Amino acid sequence: MHHVQDCIFCKIINKEIPSEFLKEDDELVVFKDIHPLAPVHLLIVPRKHIRSINDLLEEDRAVVSGMIMTAKDMAKQFSVDKSGYRLFFNVEKGGGQEIFHLHLHLIGGWE
């Protein structure tokens, strides 16, 4: 898989930085955000280094739909599917993106 040397998410995916994967398959990994904004805050991250939404290629359609389907499954696993949750991508600095490796946030678990 294509990875970028100084990308923190590539390092996590390659197990150069220890992290607990809540789910992993050939396409993506899921782990907890280290600075959670909610009781449940997960990151769904493709193994392939895609810089941002702006850098998606036609061939990445399956990756993005896989991320969303995985988010749905994780919401159920963390029991926020019924109470409600938010899914979001931050795109570029002005959109709040801090790590330039595509990732989907899943947040929820509020009362």
C-alpha positions, 0 to 999 in steps of 0.5 A: 500500500502506498504510504507517506514517510512522515504521515502519522496515520501511515505510521499508525497503519504500519504499526510504527506508532502503537494504536489499538485497532477496533477494526481492520481489514485490507482497505481500512482501520478504525481507532479512537481519536486521541483528542475525543470531542465526544464520549465516542470518537472514532476515526475510520482511515483508509490504508491507502494514503489519500491526502484529502477529499479533494484528492479522491480519484475515481478508483477510490469510490469503493474506499469511501463507501467502505468507510461509510459502511464501516462507520455504520457498523461501528456506530452499532458496535458502540451503541450510538446507532439509535441515540444518534451520531455524526459523521464528518470529513474535514477538508483542507486547513480551512475546513479543520483538517489537521492530518493530511491523510483522509479520515472519517470522524464518527462522534456520538454518545451524548446523553 
